[in-house]
Amino acid sequence: MKKKFIFAPRFCRGGETCLPAGRLVGAYKNIYTVYAIESVKRNYIYVGLTNNLERRFLEHNLGYNKTTKPYRPFRILYFEEVSGRIEARKREKYLKSGIGKQFLKSVK
């Protein structure tokens, strides 16, 4: 007999349902922030996307992210809000490209 996977939702802020990786189901699901953070001590720029910039920035500075932990502390270099995860991912990929990195360096 095959076992069925049953999704058991977790509840986040104010009773909203959460999906894995902090993705919310509800009012906040369509607004994402594409951001670039810069290491204060070293020459390093990290580009990412999130649905909660304040929480994500704190995670980077506290060392919860394995990729950015050695480069702490950070400052926010650039951010923009985008409607929809697909559009946010496209913008993130652009900022990670060569011309996107040039743009971020000019923002410094």
CYANA upper distance limits for C-alpha pairs under 8 A (distance plus 0.5 A):
  9 PRO  CA     17 THR  CA      6.64
  9 PRO  CA     18 CYS  CA      6.99
  9 PRO  CA     19 LEU  CA      7.52
 10 ARG  CA     17 THR  CA      6.26
 10 ARG  CA     18 CYS  CA      5.94
 10 ARG  CA     19 LEU  CA      7.78
 11 PHE  CA     15 GLY  CA      5.92
 11 PHE  CA     16 GLU  CA      6.02
 11 PHE  CA     17 THR  CA      5.11
 11 PHE  CA     18 CYS  CA      6.23
 12 CYS  CA     16 GLU  CA      5.79
 12 CYS  CA     17 THR  CA      6.45
 12 CYS  CA     18 CYS  CA      6.38
 16 GLU  CA     24 LEU  CA      7.70
 16 GLU  CA     25 VAL  CA      7.23
 16 GLU  CA     26 GLY  CA      7.02
 17 THR  CA     24 LEU  CA      6.73
 17 THR  CA     25 VAL  CA      5.91
 17 THR  CA     26 GLY  CA      7.70
 18 CYS  CA     22 GLY  CA      6.75
 18 CYS  CA     23 ARG  CA      6.39
 18 CYS  CA     24 LEU  CA      5.06
 18 CYS  CA     25 VAL  CA      6.30
 19 LEU  CA     23 ARG  CA      5.48
 19 LEU  CA     24 LEU  CA      6.31
 19 LEU  CA     25 VAL  CA      7.35
 23 ARG  CA     29 LYS  CA      7.40
 23 ARG  CA     51 ASN  CA      7.78
 24 LEU  CA     28 TYR  CA      6.92
 24 LEU  CA     29 LYS  CA      5.90
 25 VAL  CA     29 LYS  CA      6.26
 28 TYR  CA     51 ASN  CA      7.97
 29 LYS  CA     51 ASN  CA      7.91
 29 LYS  CA     84 GLY  CA      8.20
 30 ASN  CA     83 SER  CA      5.86
 30 ASN  CA     84 GLY  CA      5.14
 30 ASN  CA     85 ARG  CA      7.34
 31 ILE  CA     51 ASN  CA      6.84
 31 ILE  CA     81 GLU  CA      7.23
 31 ILE  CA     82 VAL  CA      6.41
 31 ILE  CA     83 SER  CA      5.20
 31 ILE  CA     84 GLY  CA      6.36
 31 ILE  CA     85 ARG  CA      8.11
 32 TYR  CA     49 LEU  CA      7.19
 32 TYR  CA     50 THR  CA      6.06
 32 TYR  CA     51 ASN  CA      5.04
 32 TYR  CA     52 ASN  CA      8.02
 32 TYR  CA     81 GLU  CA      6.18
 32 TYR  CA     82 VAL  CA      5.80
 32 TYR  CA     83 SER  CA      6.66
 32 TYR  CA     84 GLY  CA      6.94
 32 TYR  CA     85 ARG  CA      6.86
 32 TYR  CA     88 ALA  CA      6.86
 33 THR  CA     49 LEU  CA      6.00
 33 THR  CA     50 THR  CA      5.85
 33 THR  CA     51 ASN  CA      6.48
 33 THR  CA     52 ASN  CA      7.78
 33 THR  CA     53 LEU  CA      7.06
 33 THR  CA     79 PHE  CA      7.04
 33 THR  CA     80 GLU  CA      6.05
 33 THR  CA     81 GLU  CA      4.85
 33 THR  CA     82 VAL  CA      6.49
 33 THR  CA     88 ALA  CA      7.57
 34 VAL  CA     47 VAL  CA      7.95
 34 VAL  CA     48 GLY  CA      6.36
 34 VAL  CA     49 LEU  CA      4.81
 34 VAL  CA     50 THR  CA      7.13
 34 VAL  CA     79 PHE  CA      6.03
 34 VAL  CA     80 GLU  CA      5.97
 34 VAL  CA     81 GLU  CA      6.84
 34 VAL  CA     82 VAL  CA      7.73
 34 VAL  CA     88 ALA  CA      6.62
 34 VAL  CA     91 ARG  CA      7.61
 34 VAL  CA     92 GLU  CA      6.62
 35 TYR  CA     47 VAL  CA      6.21
 35 TYR  CA     48 GLY  CA      6.02
 35 TYR  CA     49 LEU  CA      6.49
 35 TYR  CA     53 LEU  CA      8.39
 35 TYR  CA     76 ILE  CA      8.05
 35 TYR  CA     77 LEU  CA      8.16
 35 TYR  CA     78 TYR  CA      6.09
 35 TYR  CA     79 PHE  CA      4.60
 35 TYR  CA     80 GLU  CA      7.04
 35 TYR  CA     92 GLU  CA      8.39
 36 ALA  CA     45 ILE  CA      7.07
 36 ALA  CA     46 TYR  CA      6.00
 36 ALA  CA     47 VAL  CA      4.86
 36 ALA  CA     48 GLY  CA      7.01
 36 ALA  CA     76 ILE  CA      6.79
 36 ALA  CA     77 LEU  CA      5.94
 36 ALA  CA     78 TYR  CA      5.57
 36 ALA  CA     79 PHE  CA      6.74
 36 ALA  CA    104 LEU  CA      8.32
 37 ILE  CA     45 ILE  CA      6.17
 37 ILE  CA     46 TYR  CA      5.82
 37 ILE  CA     47 VAL  CA      7.08
 37 ILE  CA     74 PHE  CA      6.59
 37 ILE  CA     75 ARG  CA      6.11
 37 ILE  CA     76 ILE  CA      4.96
 37 ILE  CA     77 LEU  CA      5.51
 37 ILE  CA     78 TYR  CA      7.42
 38 GLU  CA     43 ASN  CA      8.11
 38 GLU  CA     44 TYR  CA      6.34
 38 GLU  CA     45 ILE  CA      5.05
 38 GLU  CA     46 TYR  CA      7.00
 38 GLU  CA     74 PHE  CA      5.86
 38 GLU  CA     75 ARG  CA      5.94
 38 GLU  CA     76 ILE  CA      6.81
 38 GLU  CA     77 LEU  CA      6.36
 39 SER  CA     43 ASN  CA      6.93
 39 SER  CA     44 TYR  CA      5.92
 39 SER  CA     45 ILE  CA      7.00
 39 SER  CA     71 TYR  CA      6.25
 39 SER  CA     72 ARG  CA      6.58
 39 SER  CA     73 PRO  CA      6.37
 39 SER  CA     74 PHE  CA      4.95
 39 SER  CA     75 ARG  CA      7.02
 40 VAL  CA     72 ARG  CA      7.77
 40 VAL  CA     73 PRO  CA      6.30
 40 VAL  CA     74 PHE  CA      5.93
 40 VAL  CA     75 ARG  CA      7.09
 41 LYS  CA     71 TYR  CA      7.72
 41 LYS  CA     72 ARG  CA      7.98
 41 LYS  CA     73 PRO  CA      7.67
 42 ARG  CA     71 TYR  CA      7.07
 44 TYR  CA     71 TYR  CA      7.70
 46 TYR  CA     68 THR  CA      8.09
 47 VAL  CA     92 GLU  CA      7.18
 47 VAL  CA     95 LEU  CA      7.49
 47 VAL  CA     96 LYS  CA      7.08
 48 GLY  CA     92 GLU  CA      6.75
 49 LEU  CA     88 ALA  CA      7.28
 49 LEU  CA     89 ARG  CA      7.75
 49 LEU  CA     92 GLU  CA      7.27
 50 THR  CA     56 ARG  CA      7.40
 52 ASN  CA     56 ARG  CA      6.74
 53 LEU  CA     57 PHE  CA      6.41
 54 GLU  CA     58 LEU  CA      6.78
 55 ARG  CA     59 GLU  CA      6.76
 56 ARG  CA     60 HIS  CA      6.87
 57 PHE  CA     61 ASN  CA      6.86
 57 PHE  CA     76 ILE  CA      8.42
 58 LEU  CA     62 LEU  CA      6.55
 59 GLU  CA     63 GLY  CA      6.74
 59 GLU  CA     64 TYR  CA      5.75
 59 GLU  CA     65 ASN  CA      7.22
 60 HIS  CA     64 TYR  CA      6.53
 60 HIS  CA     65 ASN  CA      6.25
 60 HIS  CA     68 THR  CA      6.94
 60 HIS  CA     69 LYS  CA      7.36
 60 HIS  CA     72 ARG  CA      7.94
 60 HIS  CA     74 PHE  CA      8.03
 61 ASN  CA     69 LYS  CA      8.07
 61 ASN  CA     72 ARG  CA      6.30
 61 ASN  CA     73 PRO  CA      5.96
 61 ASN  CA     74 PHE  CA      6.70
 62 LEU  CA     69 LYS  CA      8.32
 62 LEU  CA     72 ARG  CA      8.50
 63 GLY  CA     68 THR  CA      7.55
 63 GLY  CA     69 LYS  CA      5.02
 63 GLY  CA     70 PRO  CA      8.42
 63 GLY  CA     72 ARG  CA      7.74
 64 TYR  CA     69 LYS  CA      7.44
 65 ASN  CA     69 LYS  CA      6.32
 68 THR  CA     72 ARG  CA      7.34
 77 LEU  CA    104 LEU  CA      8.22
 77 LEU  CA    107 VAL  CA      7.95
 77 LEU  CA    108 LYS  CA      7.44
 78 TYR  CA    104 LEU  CA      7.98
 78 TYR  CA    107 VAL  CA      8.16
 82 VAL  CA     87 GLU  CA      7.11
 82 VAL  CA     88 ALA  CA      6.14
 83 SER  CA     87 GLU  CA      7.34
 83 SER  CA     88 ALA  CA      7.75
 84 GLY  CA     88 ALA  CA      6.79
 85 ARG  CA     89 ARG  CA      6.53
 86 ILE  CA     90 LYS  CA      6.84
 87 GLU  CA     91 ARG  CA      6.80
 88 ALA  CA     92 GLU  CA      6.57
 89 ARG  CA     93 LYS  CA      6.65
 90 LYS  CA     94 TYR  CA      6.82
 91 ARG  CA     95 LEU  CA      6.79
 92 GLU  CA     96 LYS  CA      6.77
 93 LYS  CA     97 SER  CA      6.83
 94 TYR  CA     99 ILE  CA      8.12
 94 TYR  CA    100 GLY  CA      5.97
 95 LEU  CA     99 ILE  CA      7.89
 95 LEU  CA    100 GLY  CA      4.37
 95 LEU  CA    101 LYS  CA      6.35
 95 LEU  CA    103 PHE  CA      8.26
 95 LEU  CA    104 LEU  CA      7.99
 96 LYS  CA    100 GLY  CA      6.26
 96 LYS  CA    101 LYS  CA      6.54
 97 SER  CA    101 LYS  CA      6.63
 98 GLY  CA    102 GLN  CA      6.86
 99 ILE  CA    103 PHE  CA      6.79
100 GLY  CA    104 LEU  CA      6.83
101 LYS  CA    105 LYS  CA      6.67
102 GLN  CA    106 SER  CA      6.77
103 PHE  CA    107 VAL  CA      6.95
104 LEU  CA    108 LYS  CA      7.22
